[in-house]
Amino acid sequence: MAMLRQVYNLMFKRTSTFALSIVLGTIFFEMVFDQAGDAVFEHINWGKLWKCIKHNYENNEEE
């Protein structure tokens, strides 16, 4: 209970800190969601991505 009161006093008591916590939480959530989506996409499509097949299409300097 004391911890909830401390969180309330630090973040939610004033409108400015409440708005700042919403903005920072949104930015953090967007970054995590974007990285998780990219990881799932790469896992599903592994072997079909450019970074996996790039060596098949690059011209070798020796040839």
N, C-alpha and C positions, 0 to 999 in steps of 0.2 A: 504494500500500500504506500509506503514511504517513497519507493522508487517511482511509482506512477505520479505521485505528487511532485516529485523533483522533475520528472519529464514534463509535466504540465507547466510548471513554473519556468522551465528553461525554454520550451519550444512553443507552447500553445497559449500562453497567457496574453502575449501581445500579438497584434495582427501582423506586424512586420516580421517577427520571427516565425509565425505560423506560415505566412506566404513564402518566406525563404526556405523553410523546411519542405514545403510542397514542391517548389522549383528544384531544389537539390535532389529530392527523392525522385522526381520525374526524370531528371537527367541521368541519375544513377540507374533507374529502371530501364531507360531507353538503351543505355550502353550495354547492360547485362543481357537484355532481350535481343539486341542486335548481334552480339557475339554468340549467344546460344543458337540463334537462327542460322548464322553462318556455319557454325560447327555441325548442326544437323544437316544442312544442305551439302556440305563437303563430305560428310560421312555417307550420305545416301548416294551421292554422285561420284564417289571415289573411283578413279580409273577413267572417267570421262571428262575430267577437268583439264584445262589447258596446261596447268602445272604438271599433270601426270603424263601428258602425251606430247609435250613441247619438243622433246628430243627427237621425235619422229619427223618433225617438219623443219627443224633448223638445218641450214646449210652448213656443212662442215668446211672449215678452212682448208683442210688437206685435200678435199676432192676437187 
